[in-house]
């Protein structure tokens, strides 16, 4: 029992065997039998802290099926994580926030669970294994970005969103970015430059760090130094996941009335015509998203008009504006039934933003690569070809 709630805690140990293969099993299941979900989460956080546990969505049945068919898990994208959420379209901000956070958390948990079992054993991976790992990393980073947008955009609409959740998400996002950036250099850019006349050298043997464009993120060319499993199993990240699970299942978020946010620092005299008191009580979820979409649409359009003339930091901001716009468009699709006309309009709008976001992402990738090769050039003369090749492409990519 915990605070009046009844919670079942079961430890499963042993082996899962199928098709002549086996895998060790050690799981702690925490199940709420009666009471408040927050209490079950509190118990889970205590056990996680004491024994260094990590959340997993990989069931015993899934482990057995994978052994039988020699199959791995599949990365989950935003569309797959939202399939259940918009079966019952939200009508108020509480329901909207619940649907959005559930979609983001579902995507995070599924991809993080797969990456958490990774070890940093130095063995040669097949191209298929490498590509699958990168796709898990990509989808987890997308999920984290989506959740960060949700935290920022909805924090003033409902109670219970803790802005402190964002930092552990940022930390994992950056570490995953190191692995992703290194893979991009090794498996995509380097082969492309070899075709175009670059001297051949193995950049995996070079240990060099660079400062990412537009942020304080640090990337490394040395893939072996990046322990993905350890990153995902980190204490703060796992504790944040449990807090988020508690939030989406909390009684506060399940309430049917919208939150009312009053700026207490301002005067609240209703009779004063020039009063600056702000009361945020949106009529429905649609109005909330409409206002935020208009805000980021204007910023994105204004930033894109003179993109080439902007500094790299300003260009990075424009890229983030477009991401926020696209994710909010995806969130708006949750407000409608799958068959609704507006749902299709929201999906079409989001899809039309993808080429712009892809172009901005490609541009940023090459800027990050350029900084990496500039750092490499200080210790490896053969990297100078890449510096010149990537520098010459900057203006073209920006256009």
MITOR-193104 format. One record per residue (C-alpha): residue in three letters; x negated, y negated, z negated; residue number from 1. Coordinates in steps of 0.25 Angstrom, whole numbers, plus 5000, padded with zeros to 4 digits. Layout:
<nodes>
aa->ala; c1->X; c2->Y; c3->Z; i->NUM
...
</nodes>
This chain:
<nodes>
aa->unk; c1->5000; c2->5000; c3->5000; i->1
aa->unk; c1->4996; c2->4986; c3->5003; i->2
aa->unk; c1->5003; c2->4974; c3->4998; i->3
aa->unk; c1->5016; c2->4982; c3->4998; i->4
aa->unk; c1->5014; c2->4988; c3->5012; i->5
aa->unk; c1->5012; c2->5003; c3->5014; i->6
aa->unk; c1->5000; c2->5006; c3->5023; i->7
aa->unk; c1->4996; c2->5020; c3->5028; i->8
aa->unk; c1->4981; c2->5022; c3->5029; i->9
aa->unk; c1->4976; c2->5034; c3->5036; i->10
aa->unk; c1->4962; c2->5039; c3->5040; i->11
aa->unk; c1->4960; c2->5048; c3->5052; i->12
aa->unk; c1->4947; c2->5055; c3->5053; i->13
aa->unk; c1->4942; c2->5066; c3->5063; i->14
aa->unk; c1->4940; c2->5069; c3->5077; i->15
aa->unk; c1->4949; c2->5067; c3->5090; i->16
aa->unk; c1->4946; c2->5078; c3->5099; i->17
aa->unk; c1->4951; c2->5081; c3->5114; i->18
aa->unk; c1->4946; c2->5087; c3->5126; i->19
aa->unk; c1->4933; c2->5092; c3->5119; i->20
aa->unk; c1->4930; c2->5078; c3->5114; i->21
aa->unk; c1->4931; c2->5071; c3->5101; i->22
aa->unk; c1->4930; c2->5058; c3->5094; i->23
aa->unk; c1->4929; c2->5054; c3->5080; i->24
aa->unk; c1->4941; c2->5048; c3->5073; i->25
aa->unk; c1->4941; c2->5039; c3->5061; i->26
aa->unk; c1->4953; c2->5030; c3->5060; i->27
aa->unk; c1->4960; c2->5023; c3->5048; i->28
aa->unk; c1->4975; c2->5020; c3->5051; i->29
aa->unk; c1->4982; c2->5010; c3->5044; i->30
aa->unk; c1->4997; c2->5010; c3->5045; i->31
aa->unk; c1->5008; c2->5001; c3->5039; i->32
aa->unk; c1->5019; c2->5009; c3->5034; i->33
aa->unk; c1->5027; c2->4999; c3->5027; i->34
aa->unk; c1->5025; c2->4984; c3->5024; i->35
aa->unk; c1->5018; c2->4973; c3->5031; i->36
aa->unk; c1->5008; c2->4974; c3->5043; i->37
aa->unk; c1->4999; c2->4964; c3->5037; i->38
aa->unk; c1->4996; c2->4973; c3->5025; i->39
aa->unk; c1->4992; c2->4985; c3->5034; i->40
aa->unk; c1->4982; c2->4975; c3->5041; i->41
aa->unk; c1->4977; c2->4971; c3->5028; i->42
aa->unk; c1->4974; c2->4986; c3->5024; i->43
aa->unk; c1->4967; c2->4988; c3->5038; i->44
aa->unk; c1->4959; c2->4976; c3->5036; i->45
aa->unk; c1->4954; c2->4981; c3->5022; i->46
aa->unk; c1->4950; c2->4994; c3->5028; i->47
aa->unk; c1->4944; c2->4988; c3->5040; i->48
aa->unk; c1->4935; c2->4979; c3->5032; i->49
aa->unk; c1->4931; c2->4990; c3->5022; i->50
aa->unk; c1->4927; c2->5001; c3->5032; i->51
aa->unk; c1->4924; c2->4993; c3->5045; i->52
aa->unk; c1->4936; c2->4999; c3->5053; i->53
aa->unk; c1->4941; c2->4994; c3->5066; i->54
aa->unk; c1->4955; c2->4994; c3->5073; i->55
aa->unk; c1->4957; c2->5004; c3->5084; i->56
aa->unk; c1->4969; c2->5006; c3->5093; i->57
aa->unk; c1->4963; c2->5019; c3->5098; i->58
aa->unk; c1->4972; c2->5030; c3->5092; i->59
aa->unk; c1->4968; c2->5045; c3->5090; i->60
aa->unk; c1->4977; c2->5049; c3->5101; i->61
aa->unk; c1->4970; c2->5039; c3->5111; i->62
aa->unk; c1->4956; c2->5045; c3->5106; i->63
aa->unk; c1->4961; c2->5059; c3->5110; i->64
aa->unk; c1->4967; c2->5055; c3->5123; i->65
aa->unk; c1->4954; c2->5048; c3->5127; i->66
aa->unk; c1->4945; c2->5061; c3->5123; i->67
aa->unk; c1->4955; c2->5070; c3->5131; i->68
aa->unk; c1->4954; c2->5061; c3->5144; i->69
aa->unk; c1->4940; c2->5055; c3->5141; i->70
aa->unk; c1->4946; c2->5041; c3->5143; i->71
aa->unk; c1->4944; c2->5028; c3->5136; i->72
aa->unk; c1->4953; c2->5017; c3->5132; i->73
aa->unk; c1->4958; c2->5006; c3->5141; i->74
aa->unk; c1->4956; c2->4991; c3->5139; i->75
aa->unk; c1->4969; c2->4984; c3->5137; i->76
aa->unk; c1->4971; c2->4971; c3->5143; i->77
aa->unk; c1->4981; c2->4959; c3->5139; i->78
aa->unk; c1->4992; c2->4965; c3->5148; i->79
aa->unk; c1->4992; c2->4979; c3->5141; i->80
aa->unk; c1->4991; c2->4973; c3->5127; i->81
aa->unk; c1->5004; c2->4964; c3->5130; i->82
aa->unk; c1->5013; c2->4975; c3->5136; i->83
aa->unk; c1->5020; c2->4978; c3->5123; i->84
aa->unk; c1->5020; c2->4963; c3->5118; i->85
aa->unk; c1->5029; c2->4958; c3->5128; i->86
aa->unk; c1->5040; c2->4969; c3->5127; i->87
aa->unk; c1->5046; c2->4959; c3->5117; i->88
aa->unk; c1->5043; c2->4945; c3->5122; i->89
aa->unk; c1->5041; c2->4936; c3->5110; i->90
aa->unk; c1->5051; c2->4924; c3->5108; i->91
aa->unk; c1->5043; c2->4916; c3->5097; i->92
aa->unk; c1->5029; c2->4913; c3->5094; i->93
aa->unk; c1->5027; c2->4923; c3->5083; i->94
aa->unk; c1->5032; c2->4934; c3->5093; i->95
aa->unk; c1->5023; c2->4928; c3->5104; i->96
aa->unk; c1->5011; c2->4928; c3->5095; i->97
aa->unk; c1->5013; c2->4942; c3->5090; i->98
aa->unk; c1->5014; c2->4947; c3->5105; i->99
aa->unk; c1->5002; c2->4939; c3->5109; i->100
aa->unk; c1->4993; c2->4944; c3->5097; i->101
aa->unk; c1->4998; c2->4958; c3->5099; i->102
aa->unk; c1->4994; c2->4958; c3->5114; i->103
aa->unk; c1->4980; c2->4953; c3->5111; i->104
aa->unk; c1->4978; c2->4962; c3->5099; i->105
aa->unk; c1->4982; c2->4974; c3->5106; i->106
aa->unk; c1->4972; c2->4971; c3->5117; i->107
aa->unk; c1->4961; c2->4968; c3->5107; i->108
aa->unk; c1->4964; c2->4981; c3->5099; i->109
aa->unk; c1->4964; c2->4990; c3->5111; i->110
aa->unk; c1->4951; c2->4985; c3->5117; i->111
aa->unk; c1->4944; c2->4983; c3->5104; i->112
aa->unk; c1->4947; c2->4997; c3->5099; i->113
aa->unk; c1->4940; c2->5003; c3->5111; i->114
aa->unk; c1->4928; c2->4994; c3->5110; i->115
aa->unk; c1->4927; c2->4996; c3->5095; i->116
aa->unk; c1->4922; c2->5011; c3->5097; i->117
aa->unk; c1->4911; c2->5006; c3->5106; i->118
aa->unk; c1->4897; c2->5008; c3->5100; i->119
aa->unk; c1->4884; c2->5002; c3->5104; i->120
aa->unk; c1->4877; c2->5015; c3->5108; i->121
aa->unk; c1->4867; c2->5013; c3->5119; i->122
aa->unk; c1->4872; c2->5022; c3->5130; i->123
aa->unk; c1->4874; c2->5020; c3->5145; i->124
aa->unk; c1->4889; c2->5017; c3->5148; i->125
aa->unk; c1->4895; c2->5021; c3->5161; i->126
aa->unk; c1->4901; c2->5010; c3->5169; i->127
aa->unk; c1->4915; c2->5014; c3->5166; i->128
aa->unk; c1->4912; c2->5013; c3->5151; i->129
aa->unk; c1->4906; c2->5000; c3->5152; i->130
aa->unk; c1->4917; c2->4994; c3->5161; i->131
aa->unk; c1->4927; c2->4999; c3->5151; i->132
aa->unk; c1->4920; c2->4993; c3->5139; i->133
aa->unk; c1->4919; c2->4980; c3->5146; i->134
aa->unk; c1->4934; c2->4980; c3->5149; i->135
aa->unk; c1->4937; c2->4983; c3->5134; i->136
aa->unk; c1->4928; c2->4971; c3->5131; i->137
aa->unk; c1->4935; c2->4962; c3->5141; i->138
aa->unk; c1->4949; c2->4966; c3->5136; i->139
aa->unk; c1->4945; c2->4964; c3->5122; i->140
aa->unk; c1->4939; c2->4950; c3->5125; i->141
aa->unk; c1->4952; c2->4947; c3->5133; i->142
aa->unk; c1->4961; c2->4951; c3->5121; i->143
aa->unk; c1->4952; c2->4943; c3->5111; i->144
aa->unk; c1->4953; c2->4930; c3->5120; i->145
aa->unk; c1->4968; c2->4932; c3->5121; i->146
aa->unk; c1->4970; c2->4934; c3->5106; i->147
aa->unk; c1->4961; c2->4921; c3->5103; i->148
aa->unk; c1->4970; c2->4913; c3->5112; i->149
aa->unk; c1->4982; c2->4919; c3->5105; i->150
aa->unk; c1->4976; c2->4915; c3->5091; i->151
aa->unk; c1->4973; c2->4901; c3->5096; i->152
aa->unk; c1->4986; c2->4898; c3->5103; i->153
aa->unk; c1->4996; c2->4904; c3->5093; i->154
aa->unk; c1->4989; c2->4901; c3->5080; i->155
aa->unk; c1->4998; c2->4889; c3->5078; i->156
aa->unk; c1->5011; c2->4896; c3->5082; i->157
aa->unk; c1->5011; c2->4907; c3->5071; i->158
aa->unk; c1->5006; c2->4909; c3->5057; i->159
aa->unk; c1->4995; c2->4920; c3->5055; i->160
aa->unk; c1->4985; c2->4918; c3->5066; i->161
aa->unk; c1->4971; c2->4917; c3->5060; i->162
aa->unk; c1->4961; c2->4909; c3->5068; i->163
aa->unk; c1->4950; c2->4916; c3->5061; i->164
aa->unk; c1->4954; c2->4929; c3->5069; i->165
aa->unk; c1->4948; c2->4922; c3->5082; i->166
aa->unk; c1->4933; c2->4922; c3->5077; i->167
aa->unk; c1->4932; c2->4938; c3->5076; i->168
aa->unk; c1->4939; c2->4938; c3->5090; i->169
aa->unk; c1->4929; c2->4928; c3->5096; i->170
aa->unk; c1->4917; c2->4936; c3->5090; i->171
aa->unk; c1->4921; c2->4949; c3->5096; i->172
aa->unk; c1->4925; c2->4942; c3->5109; i->173
aa->unk; c1->4911; c2->4936; c3->5110; i->174
aa->unk; c1->4904; c2->4950; c3->5107; i->175
aa->unk; c1->4912; c2->4957; c3->5118; i->176
aa->unk; c1->4908; c2->4945; c3->5127; i->177
aa->unk; c1->4894; c2->4949; c3->5126; i->178
aa->unk; c1->4896; c2->4963; c3->5131; i->179
aa->unk; c1->4905; c2->4958; c3->5142; i->180
aa->unk; c1->4895; c2->4948; c3->5147; i->181
aa->unk; c1->4884; c2->4957; c3->5146; i->182
aa->unk; c1->4892; c2->4967; c3->5155; i->183
aa->unk; c1->4895; c2->4956; c3->5165; i->184
aa->unk; c1->4880; c2->4953; c3->5166; i->185
aa->unk; c1->4876; c2->4967; c3->5167; i->186
aa->unk; c1->4886; c2->4974; c3->5176; i->187
aa->unk; c1->4892; c2->4962; c3->5184; i->188
aa->unk; c1->4883; c2->4950; c3->5186; i->189
aa->unk; c1->4869; c2->4957; c3->5186; i->190
aa->unk; c1->4873; c2->4967; c3->5197; i->191
aa->unk; c1->4880; c2->4956; c3->5205; i->192
aa->unk; c1->4867; c2->4948; c3->5204; i->193
aa->unk; c1->4858; c2->4959; c3->5208; i->194
aa->unk; c1->4866; c2->4960; c3->5221; i->195
aa->unk; c1->4863; c2->4945; c3->5224; i->196
aa->unk; c1->4848; c2->4947; c3->5222; i->197
aa->unk; c1->4846; c2->4946; c3->5207; i->198
aa->unk; c1->4833; c2->4953; c3->5202; i->199
aa->unk; c1->4837; c2->4966; c3->5194; i->200
aa->unk; c1->4835; c2->4967; c3->5179; i->201
aa->unk; c1->4843; c2->4974; c3->5168; i->202
aa->unk; c1->4849; c2->4962; c3->5160; i->203
aa->unk; c1->4854; c2->4973; c3->5150; i->204
aa->unk; c1->4840; c2->4973; c3->5144; i->205
aa->unk; c1->4839; c2->4958; c3->5141; i->206
aa->unk; c1->4844; c2->4953; c3->5128; i->207
aa->unk; c1->4849; c2->4939; c3->5130; i->208
aa->unk; c1->4860; c2->4931; c3->5124; i->209
aa->unk; c1->4867; c2->4919; c3->5130; i->210
aa->unk; c1->4877; c2->4909; c3->5125; i->211
aa->unk; c1->4890; c2->4911; c3->5133; i->212
aa->unk; c1->4896; c2->4900; c3->5141; i->213
aa->unk; c1->4907; c2->4892; c3->5133; i->214
aa->unk; c1->4905; c2->4899; c3->5120; i->215
aa->unk; c1->4894; c2->4903; c3->5110; i->216
aa->unk; c1->4896; c2->4918; c3->5114; i->217
aa->unk; c1->4883; c2->4925; c3->5115; i->218
aa->unk; c1->4881; c2->4936; c3->5126; i->219
aa->unk; c1->4871; c2->4946; c3->5128; i->220
aa->unk; c1->4866; c2->4954; c3->5140; i->221
aa->unk; c1->4862; c2->4966; c3->5131; i->222
aa->unk; c1->4874; c2->4975; c3->5131; i->223
aa->unk; c1->4868; c2->4985; c3->5122; i->224
aa->unk; c1->4868; c2->4974; c3->5111; i->225
aa->unk; c1->4883; c2->4972; c3->5111; i->226
aa->unk; c1->4891; c2->4982; c3->5102; i->227
aa->unk; c1->4905; c2->4981; c3->5106; i->228
aa->unk; c1->4910; c2->4991; c3->5096; i->229
aa->unk; c1->4904; c2->4984; c3->5085; i->230
aa->unk; c1->4909; c2->4970; c3->5090; i->231
aa->unk; c1->4924; c2->4975; c3->5090; i->232
aa->unk; c1->4923; c2->4982; c3->5077; i->233
aa->unk; c1->4918; c2->4970; c3->5070; i->234
aa->unk; c1->4924; c2->4967; c3->5056; i->235
aa->unk; c1->4930; c2->4953; c3->5059; i->236
aa->unk; c1->4936; c2->4957; c3->5073; i->237
aa->unk; c1->4942; c2->4970; c3->5067; i->238
aa->unk; c1->4948; c2->4962; c3->5055; i->239
aa->unk; c1->4953; c2->4952; c3->5065; i->240
aa->unk; c1->4960; c2->4963; c3->5073; i->241
aa->unk; c1->4967; c2->4968; c3->5060; i->242
aa->unk; c1->4971; c2->4953; c3->5056; i->243
aa->unk; c1->4977; c2->4952; c3->5070; i->244
aa->unk; c1->4985; c2->4965; c3->5069; i->245
aa->unk; c1->4990; c2->4960; c3->5056; i->246
aa->unk; c1->4994; c2->4946; c3->5062; i->247
aa->unk; c1->5002; c2->4952; c3->5074; i->248
aa->unk; c1->5010; c2->4961; c3->5064; i->249
aa->unk; c1->5012; c2->4951; c3->5053; i->250
aa->unk; c1->5026; c2->4948; c3->5048; i->251
aa->unk; c1->5023; c2->4933; c3->5050; i->252
aa->unk; c1->5021; c2->4935; c3->5065; i->253
aa->unk; c1->5033; c2->4944; c3->5066; i->254
aa->unk; c1->5042; c2->4932; c3->5061; i->255
aa->unk; c1->5052; c2->4928; c3->5071; i->256
aa->unk; c1->5051; c2->4913; c3->5069; i->257
aa->unk; c1->5040; c2->4904; c3->5075; i->258
aa->unk; c1->5029; c2->4898; c3->5066; i->259
aa->unk; c1->5030; c2->4883; c3->5063; i->260
aa->unk; c1->5017; c2->4876; c3->5062; i->261
aa->unk; c1->5016; c2->4862; c3->5056; i->262
aa->unk; c1->5004; c2->4853; c3->5056; i->263
aa->unk; c1->5004; c2->4850; c3->5041; i->264
aa->unk; c1->4993; c2->4839; c3->5043; i->265
aa->unk; c1->5003; c2->4830; c3->5051; i->266
aa->unk; c1->5014; c2->4822; c3->5045; i->267
aa->unk; c1->5028; c2->4830; c3->5045; i->268
aa->unk; c1->5037; c2->4818; c3->5044; i->269
aa->unk; c1->5049; c2->4821; c3->5053; i->270
aa->unk; c1->5053; c2->4807; c3->5053; i->271
aa->unk; c1->5040; c2->4801; c3->5058; i->272
aa->unk; c1->5041; c2->4800; c3->5073; i->273
aa->unk; c1->5025; c2->4801; c3->5075; i->274
aa->unk; c1->5024; c2->4813; c3->5066; i->275
aa->unk; c1->5013; c2->4823; c3->5072; i->276
aa->unk; c1->5018; c2->4835; c3->5064; i->277
aa->unk; c1->5017; c2->4847; c3->5073; i->278
aa->unk; c1->5027; c2->4858; c3->5072; i->279
aa->unk; c1->5025; c2->4870; c3->5081; i->280
aa->unk; c1->5037; c2->4878; c3->5082; i->281
aa->unk; c1->5038; c2->4883; c3->5096; i->282
aa->unk; c1->5052; c2->4888; c3->5101; i->283
aa->unk; c1->5047; c2->4901; c3->5107; i->284
aa->unk; c1->5035; c2->4908; c3->5112; i->285
aa->unk; c1->5036; c2->4903; c3->5126; i->286
aa->unk; c1->5035; c2->4888; c3->5122; i->287
aa->unk; c1->5023; c2->4891; c3->5114; i->288
aa->unk; c1->5016; c2->4898; c3->5126; i->289
aa->unk; c1->5021; c2->4887; c3->5136; i->290
aa->unk; c1->5014; c2->4876; c3->5128; i->291
aa->unk; c1->5001; c2->4884; c3->5126; i->292
aa->unk; c1->5001; c2->4888; c3->5141; i->293
aa->unk; c1->5003; c2->4874; c3->5146; i->294
aa->unk; c1->4991; c2->4869; c3->5137; i->295
aa->unk; c1->4981; c2->4879; c3->5142; i->296
aa->unk; c1->4986; c2->4878; c3->5156; i->297
aa->unk; c1->4983; c2->4863; c3->5156; i->298
aa->unk; c1->4969; c2->4865; c3->5150; i->299
aa->unk; c1->4966; c2->4876; c3->5160; i->300
aa->unk; c1->4970; c2->4868; c3->5172; i->301
aa->unk; c1->4963; c2->4856; c3->5167; i->302
aa->unk; c1->4950; c2->4863; c3->5164; i->303
aa->unk; c1->4950; c2->4870; c3->5178; i->304
aa->unk; c1->4951; c2->4858; c3->5186; i->305
aa->unk; c1->4937; c2->4854; c3->5184; i->306
aa->unk; c1->4931; c2->4867; c3->5180; i->307
aa->unk; c1->4918; c2->4865; c3->5188; i->308
aa->unk; c1->4915; c2->4852; c3->5181; i->309
aa->unk; c1->4917; c2->4857; c3->5167; i->310
aa->unk; c1->4906; c2->4862; c3->5158; i->311
aa->unk; c1->4904; c2->4877; c3->5155; i->312
aa->unk; c1->4910; c2->4875; c3->5141; i->313
aa->unk; c1->4922; c2->4868; c3->5147; i->314
aa->unk; c1->4924; c2->4878; c3->5158; i->315
aa->unk; c1->4924; c2->4889; c3->5147; i->316
aa->unk; c1->4935; c2->4881; c3->5140; i->317
aa->unk; c1->4943; c2->4881; c3->5153; i->318
aa->unk; c1->4941; c2->4896; c3->5154; i->319
aa->unk; c1->4947; c2->4898; c3->5140; i->320
aa->unk; c1->4958; c2->4889; c3->5143; i->321
aa->unk; c1->4962; c2->4898; c3->5155; i->322
aa->unk; c1->4961; c2->4910; c3->5146; i->323
aa->unk; c1->4970; c2->4904; c3->5136; i->324
aa->unk; c1->4980; c2->4901; c3->5147; i->325
aa->unk; c1->4980; c2->4915; c3->5153; i->326
aa->unk; c1->4981; c2->4922; c3->5139; i->327
aa->unk; c1->4993; c2->4913; c3->5135; i->328
aa->unk; c1->4999; c2->4916; c3->5148; i->329
aa->unk; c1->4998; c2->4931; c3->5145; i->330
aa->unk; c1->5004; c2->4928; c3->5131; i->331
aa->unk; c1->5016; c2->4921; c3->5137; i->332
aa->unk; c1->5019; c2->4934; c3->5145; i->333
aa->unk; c1->5022; c2->4940; c3->5132; i->334
aa->unk; c1->5034; c2->4931; c3->5130; i->335
aa->unk; c1->5042; c2->4938; c3->5141; i->336
aa->unk; c1->5046; c2->4952; c3->5144; i->337
aa->unk; c1->5038; c2->4959; c3->5154; i->338
aa->unk; c1->5049; c2->4958; c3->5165; i->339
aa->unk; c1->5051; c2->4943; c3->5162; i->340
aa->unk; c1->5048; c2->4933; c3->5173; i->341
aa->unk; c1->5040; c2->4924; c3->5164; i->342
aa->unk; c1->5032; c2->4936; c3->5160; i->343
aa->unk; c1->5028; c2->4938; c3->5174; i->344
aa->unk; c1->5025; c2->4923; c3->5176; i->345
aa->unk; c1->5016; c2->4923; c3->5164; i->346
aa->unk; c1->5009; c2->4935; c3->5169; i->347
aa->unk; c1->5007; c2->4929; c3->5183; i->348
aa->unk; c1->5002; c2->4916; c3->5177; i->349
aa->unk; c1->4992; c2->4924; c3->5168; i->350
aa->unk; c1->4988; c2->4932; c3->5180; i->351
aa->unk; c1->4985; c2->4919; c3->5189; i->352
aa->unk; c1->4976; c2->4914; c3->5178; i->353
aa->unk; c1->4967; c2->4927; c3->5179; i->354
aa->unk; c1->4959; c2->4923; c3->5191; i->355
aa->unk; c1->4956; c2->4909; c3->5184; i->356
aa->unk; c1->4952; c2->4916; c3->5171; i->357
aa->unk; c1->4943; c2->4926; c3->5179; i->358
aa->unk; c1->4936; c2->4915; c3->5187; i->359
aa->unk; c1->4933; c2->4908; c3->5174; i->360
aa->unk; c1->4928; c2->4921; c3->5167; i->361
aa->unk; c1->4919; c2->4924; c3->5179; i->362
aa->unk; c1->4914; c2->4910; c3->5179; i->363
aa->unk; c1->4911; c2->4911; c3->5164; i->364
aa->unk; c1->4905; c2->4925; c3->5165; i->365
aa->unk; c1->4895; c2->4920; c3->5175; i->366
aa->unk; c1->4891; c2->4908; c3->5166; i->367
aa->unk; c1->4889; c2->4917; c3->5154; i->368
aa->unk; c1->4880; c2->4926; c3->5164; i->369
aa->unk; c1->4872; c2->4914; c3->5168; i->370
aa->unk; c1->4869; c2->4910; c3->5154; i->371
aa->unk; c1->4865; c2->4925; c3->5151; i->372
aa->unk; c1->4855; c2->4925; c3->5164; i->373
aa->unk; c1->4850; c2->4912; c3->5160; i->374
aa->unk; c1->4846; c2->4917; c3->5146; i->375
aa->unk; c1->4840; c2->4930; c3->5153; i->376
aa->unk; c1->4832; c2->4922; c3->5163; i->377
aa->unk; c1->4824; c2->4917; c3->5151; i->378
aa->unk; c1->4818; c2->4931; c3->5149; i->379
aa->unk; c1->4821; c2->4937; c3->5163; i->380
aa->unk; c1->4817; c2->4930; c3->5176; i->381
aa->unk; c1->4826; c2->4939; c3->5184; i->382
aa->unk; c1->4838; c2->4933; c3->5177; i->383
aa->unk; c1->4836; c2->4920; c3->5185; i->384
aa->unk; c1->4843; c2->4925; c3->5197; i->385
aa->unk; c1->4856; c2->4927; c3->5189; i->386
aa->unk; c1->4854; c2->4913; c3->5183; i->387
aa->unk; c1->4854; c2->4907; c3->5197; i->388
aa->unk; c1->4864; c2->4916; c3->5203; i->389
aa->unk; c1->4874; c2->4913; c3->5192; i->390
aa->unk; c1->4871; c2->4898; c3->5192; i->391
aa->unk; c1->4874; c2->4897; c3->5207; i->392
aa->unk; c1->4888; c2->4903; c3->5204; i->393
aa->unk; c1->4893; c2->4894; c3->5193; i->394
aa->unk; c1->4899; c2->4883; c3->5201; i->395
aa->unk; c1->4906; c2->4893; c3->5211; i->396
aa->unk; c1->4912; c2->4901; c3->5199; i->397
aa->unk; c1->4917; c2->4888; c3->5193; i->398
aa->unk; c1->4925; c2->4884; c3->5205; i->399
</nodes>
